[in-house]
Amino acid sequence: MDAQTELELEAAAFRKLRDHLAKRTDVQNIDMMNQTGFCRNCLSRWYQEAANDRGIDMDKAQAREAFYGMPFEDWKSKHQTEATQEQKDAFAKSHG
């Protein structure tokens, strides 16, 4: 496989993951962090870092909007719930 095809496949897989997570608003970021060690915010940060590495000026808010498809505060108000004590305890245990 040539490098361009590999790049295109990786980009397509990333977009599929982003779109899948956009549909699964029932899955909270803290649950993702507890189970996988990363969440939507991590993905948006990695997107920002990739942009910055290529000389593209992108801040955290811009990266989150690019990933979430809306300003992060809007996404939070529509989809994010308050973490339960159990979720917080699991996070502390896995990321202590």
Secondary structure, DSSP 8 states (H G I E B T S, - for coil): --HHHHHHHHHHHHHHHHHHHHH-TTS-HHHHHHHHS--HHHHHHHHHHHHHHTT----HHHHHHHHHSS-HHHHHHHH-----HHHHHHHHHHH-
